[in-house]
Amino acid sequence: MKFIAEIDIMPKQELLDPQGKTVTASMKNLDLEGIEDVRIGKHIQMTLEADSEAAANEKVETACQKLLANIIMENYSYSIISAES
């Protein structure tokens, strides 16, 4: 079966996000007031083959843990849907 995984990876809340801080500061230059905090992460879409949704979850979890996210500095979340109608 084919599945589509939508994965979001964000820096941990307790860590400084220099890119987000720069964007937050730049918002003021655009007269966009009231924006207090911007955090920038990654969004990954993955199509995968697996025998079941549980097997797809296992593959995505392994990919996040071992390759896609730096688990020391980042948190991740994902959702999986069937790609077959």
Phi, psi and omega in degrees: 000150177259141178229156173241126177253132173251116187242130175245130179236125183230150174296146178300144185302324184281353180261148176293138176244088185302321179295317178296320178297319179297316179294319178301314180295323181290336179300324179296326178293339179262013183058034175259089183276158176088359177268113189261329185208129175239131175238133185246131180225207183233146172238128183235133173247129184230131172258131184218157175259136176203156181288333183206170177295324178297319178292323177296317177302318180297318179296316181293318178301315179297317179299318180294313183295320189259343186222309192283324183244144170270097190293348175285324186246349187229150170253155177220156173216157180206161172227150182232132175231156177288138179268356181260137181261000000 
